[in-house]
Amino acid sequence: MPHPGWPAELTAGPVLLRPPRWRDARAWSEVRLRNEEWLRQWEPTAAGSWAERHAPGAWPALRAALRRAARDGTMLPFMICYGGRVVGQISAANIAHGVLRSCNVGYWVDGAVAGRGIVPTALALVIDHLFAEVGLHRVEVDIRPENAASLRVVEKLGLRREGYYERYLDIDGAWRSHIAFAITVEELDGGTLLSRLPSLPRPPG
Ligand SMILES: CC(C)(COP(=O)(O)OP(=O)(O)OC[C@H]1O[C@@H](n2cnc3c(N)ncnc32)[C@H](O)[C@@H]1OP(=O)(O)O)[C@@H](O)C(=O)NCCC(=O)NCCS
């Protein structure tokens, strides 16, 4: 049975979210290699060097794993494009159906385009899609207390603080505590999360 709401392309202004493609290898590798310092401290602990894990040749296996998870219905992995260029990723992971109908969303963006409201827009698009098309009831975002920029993202969208998880995720070589934020569909009162944003990002240039 096809996974509801997948594949999908979601767009708002200059921000486009779409499934990963084989031909993203070079663009993905370039942005990931250039952003090691920016991203590493917030990312899952992984074996191998950053350079090895983000070479263009690493993309096919990663993309295949994302595609498999999407087909199985456990994940919605989107590339974030801005002005037609790949600048990041946003994924709904750990999708549970049945009585829970919930998931976790994670994201990153190229430091060169940070601060333009790209990820708040992307997160709003994804959550609206998860509620309207995938049929989920709840979405969670877990953020390290030190991650001021990411805390601003959920604040801009009015996600509710739900709790504090001690030593919760294995990030950058250690078990890191996280603050859990969540939203359930009722909190949108029939509206969209995207409409909570005062404006969309301006196009690049
Ligand atoms: C967290 C992150 C996804 C936010 O994405 P974004 O598209 O830049 O989000 P915004 O444009 O709303 O900016 C959020 C905050 O970042 C800060 N910021 C703005 N410009 C910035 C810049 N050039 N560099 C660093 N931080 C900046 C500001 O505090 C901003 O809040 P403000 O709009 O109230 O000033 C992005 O900073 C990122 O990818 N960080 C590294 C990976 C990461 O932390 N992932 C999330 C793990 S939970």
The ligand as a Gaussian input file, in Angstrom:
#p B3LYP/6-31G(d) Opt

LIG

0 1
 C       18.514000      25.748000      13.609000
 C       18.459000      26.094000      12.121000
 C       17.863000      24.898000      11.390000
 C       17.549000      27.339000      11.943000
 O       17.274000      27.514000      10.561000
 P       17.055000      28.981000       9.910000
 O       16.443000      28.776000       8.585000
 O       18.328000      29.754000       9.979000
 O       15.993000      29.634000      10.934000
 P       15.700000      31.202000      11.129000
 O       15.980000      31.944000       9.894000
 O       14.334000      31.262000      11.717000
 O       16.756000      31.661000      12.239000
 C       16.621000      31.185000      13.583000
 C       17.579000      31.958000      14.483000
 O       18.928000      31.704000      14.089000
 C       19.739000      32.841000      14.452000
 N       20.461000      33.334000      13.273000
 C       20.088000      34.253000      12.385000
 N       21.021000      34.412000      11.426000
 C       22.002000      33.562000      11.705000
 C       23.219000      33.273000      11.099000
 N       23.625000      33.868000       9.978000
 N       23.997000      32.332000      11.666000
 C       23.599000      31.722000      12.773000
 N       22.417000      31.932000      13.398000
 C       21.634000      32.864000      12.878000
 C       18.811000      33.904000      14.972000
 O       18.790000      33.800000      16.378000
 C       17.472000      33.464000      14.387000
 O       16.386000      33.915000      15.155000
 P       15.723000      35.360000      14.759000
 O       15.108000      35.189000      13.400000
 O       14.754000      35.602000      15.840000
 O       16.851000      36.369000      14.711000
 C       19.879000      26.401000      11.566000
 O       20.470000      27.373000      12.406000
 C       20.768000      25.171000      11.462000
 O       20.714000      24.431000      10.478000
 N       21.619000      24.945000      12.486000
 C       22.546000      23.816000      12.477000
 C       21.829000      22.458000      12.546000
 C       20.802000      22.409000      13.636000
 O       20.931000      22.999000      14.694000
 N       19.698000      21.646000      13.402000
 C       18.614000      21.530000      14.342000
 C       18.873000      20.533000      15.392000
 S       17.503000      20.478000      16.546000

